[in-house]
Amino acid sequence: MHPNPAFRQSPRAADLAFARAVGFGPLIAHIPFLIDDAGTSVDLHLARSNPFLRLLDTARPAVIAVNGPHAYVSPDWYGVPDQVPTWNYVAVHLRGTLTRLDPEAMRDMLDRQSAAMEAPLAPKRPWTADKMSDGVMERMMRAITPCRLTLTDVRGTWKLNQNKPDDVRLAAADHVATATTGSDPAALAALMRAAGTA
């Protein structure tokens, strides 16, 4: 995480909301996950072939890194002298204790995760496991293992030039919106614009 505290002042609720909305991040391998409503645990599943499962005979500390939009910021975009290049981004780290769950938890977990990911696709009729042929879902679930990360810490870095004057940050955001570097620069620009309203 970025060491500058100016970029780490987001409330836990904002970090959890960001991670909940993204729902995807690396835990040795990139994994889909679902954060509970209380923000105390993360349900996920790992492929049975994932070597990480061999370590879960006992609970283990783990981190899921959730990456958001990011992009290069040219010093010229600020419109003021004596600036340096930087990279703006949003990242949230979910730390906790990872445990393997009983295989019986898998179906409910997949149903909840699918419902959460399908909901934003409305008006599309949500996909459900009921659309699967008899026995297929059960056969596919044998290839994955349910796990839970019980959260002990949530930390986010929202590096959005909030340490700059509003006019300078907004000028940079206008350029970032059309940038060709990074990932989803338009979303990053929107976050940069909103950074001064909090």
C-alpha positions, 0 to 999 in steps of 0.5 A: 500500500502507498505509504503516504497517509494522504491517500489512505484516509478512506473509511473502512466502509468505502474500502469494503464497498469498493471491494464488494463492487469489484468482487475479484482479486488475487489470492496467489491466483485471481479469485472471485469472491463475495463480501458479507453484508456486515463486512466481516468475511469474504466467501470464495472458492479455489480450484481443487488443483490450486496448491494453496488448498494444501496449506489450508489443513489449518487456518492461514493468514491471507490477503486479497488485493483488489485493484481498481482503475489506474493510469499514468498522470503526466506532470503537464496535465496539472497546468502548473509548474514543478510537477512530477509524473505519477500514477493514480490508482485505487487498491484495497487490501483485505487481510484475514484468516483463510479457512476451508469450508465444508463442501456442503457450503459450495452450492449456497456460496455459488448461488449467492455469488452468481446472484450478486454478479447477475444483479447489475446486468438487469434487465437481463433475466439473471442466470441461476444454477437451475438452468443447468442440466441435471447432475452437471452443477454437482459434477462441476462443484467437485472441482472447487472448494469453498473457503472463507476469509475472516477479515481482520483488516481492510486498508485502501489506497485512493491515490487521486491527487487529493493532495493537489488544489482542486483546480489542479486535480480537476485539470489532470482528471480531464486529461486522465479521462482520455488517457490510453495508459492504465486500466479504465482511465475514465473511471479513474478520472471520475474518482479524481473529480469526486475526490475533492467533494468528500 
